[in-house]
Amino acid sequence: MIKYRMKSNIDINKIKKLFDAELHLGHKKNRVHPNVKRFIYKIENGVSIIDLTLTAQQIDDAKQFLNNAVKENKTILVVATKKIASKITSTLCDKFSLPFVTTKWPPGLLTNFDTIVKNVEKLKELKKERDLGNWNKILKHERVFLNKQMIKLEKFYGGLISLDKKPDILIVLDTKKEKNAVNEARQKNVAVVGIIDTNSDPNEVDYPIVANDDSPRSVEYLMNELINGIKIKSKK
């Protein structure tokens, strides 16, 4: 294990958990963003090693911010479209009834919210009509058409069914990949808790968490920390 220069108030067991989850592994030196250098502990074999003592504090700060937001009844939307994050994110968000995007960011979700809401309402309507058995009253080819329409809407808007108003906060995994979401959030003054790897700019978000966003182990740890860390009553 890399020997970090520990601050007196840092829990070494917490740092070990972050290390075991591979949060410390950043990108190669030539891909490091200039603004993230202050969060790098060292360069080892050409690879940036993230200072986990800083990451631990960033995680705590983000969780405190999110919990305060929940107390104020603010709406949180989780954005994680990487394949390695899709399943764990959707499972956790469903458990706590948090809206999420895990397939593709719908353009205009924040800047043209009313249009997105219409698609979500259409999805809700189709599901309701199906569950009530009303589809049984129409011709087979019409049912097939409606089912295809519902599947398409579910793919892009299924995670937004619990979104009853424009989100106040985004939790974003890999701000470089999710640049459209981050740009819309900045336009609409929506706060962003962003998981930032060493190839991204931490200054683009309100609460950066500098950590490895490419490892399945790291992603699972971070999603669990942030989503389970929000004090929302589980529906299960």
Secondary structure, DSSP 8 states (H G I E B T S, - for coil): -------TT--HHHHHHHHHTTTTEEEEGGG--GGGGGGEEEEETTEEEE-HHHHHHHHHHHHHHHHHHHHTT--EEEE--SHHHHHHHHHHHHHTT--EE-S---TTTTTTHHHHHHHHHHHHHHHHHHHTTGGGGS-HHHHHHHHHHHHHHHHHHGGGTT--S--SEEEEE-TTTTHHHHHHHHHTT-EEEEEE-TTS-GGGSSEEEE--SS-HHHHHHHHHHHHHTS------
